């Protein structure tokens, strides 16, 4: 699965998703980032050292991309690990 594939499938749930030089930025689904201000989007998925990671610059939560995807959509996660 390409990095763009998960983005297209989850864009309705994440909100304010944008491509940035290091990966993608969107509202954090864990801390509700952006509920008070509609312009906030501090959740990131980026690739580093050949692996993908999720990091929220609001609540500080950090997970592997696998764990993040499993939390967001278990069916999509199964397809990703195949």
C-alpha positions in Angstrom: 0.0 0.0 0.0 1.3 3.4 -1.0 1.3 6.3 1.4 -1.3 8.1 -0.7 -3.7 5.1 -0.6 -4.3 5.3 3.2 -4.8 9.0 2.9 -7.5 8.7 0.3 -9.3 6.1 2.3 -9.1 7.9 5.7 -9.4 11.6 4.6 -13.1 11.8 5.7 -12.2 10.8 9.3 -9.1 12.8 9.8 -10.0 16.2 8.6 -7.9 19.0 7.2 -5.4 16.6 5.7 -2.6 18.3 3.7 0.5 17.0 2.0 3.7 18.6 3.5 7.4 18.0 2.6 7.9 15.3 5.3 4.6 13.5 4.7 1.0 14.4 5.7 -0.5 16.7 8.3 -4.1 16.4 9.7 -6.2 16.9 12.8 -5.2 14.4 15.5 -7.9 11.8 16.0 -6.7 11.0 19.5 -6.8 14.4 21.2 -9.4 16.1 19.1 -6.9 18.6 17.8 -8.7 21.4 16.0 -12.0 21.3 17.9 -11.5 24.8 19.4 -9.8 26.3 16.3 -10.7 25.0 12.8 -7.2 26.0 11.5 -5.3 23.6 13.8 -3.9 20.4 12.4 -1.0 19.0 14.3 -1.1 15.2 13.7 1.6 14.0 11.2 2.4 10.9 9.4 6.0 10.9 8.1 8.6 8.5 6.9 11.9 8.4 8.8 14.7 5.8 8.6 12.6 3.9 6.1 9.6 3.5 8.4 6.4 5.4 8.8 5.3 7.1 12.0 2.4 9.0 13.5 3.1 11.9 15.8 0.8 14.6 17.3 2.5 17.9 18.1 -0.4 18.8 20.4 -0.8 15.8 22.7 2.6 14.3 22.1 1.3 10.9 21.1 3.7 8.9 18.9 3.0 5.5 17.3 4.2 3.4 14.5 2.2 3.8 11.4 1.0 0.2 11.8 -0.5 1.0 15.2 -2.1 4.2 14.0 -3.7 2.5 11.0 -5.0 -0.4 13.2 -6.6 2.2 15.5 -8.2 4.1 12.6 -9.5 1.2 10.5 -8.9 -2.5 11.2 -9.9 -3.6 7.7 -7.5 -1.2 6.1 -4.8 -2.4 8.5 -5.3 -6.0 7.4 -4.8 -4.9 3.8 -1.8 -2.9 4.7 0.1 -5.8 6.4 -0.6 -8.3 3.6 
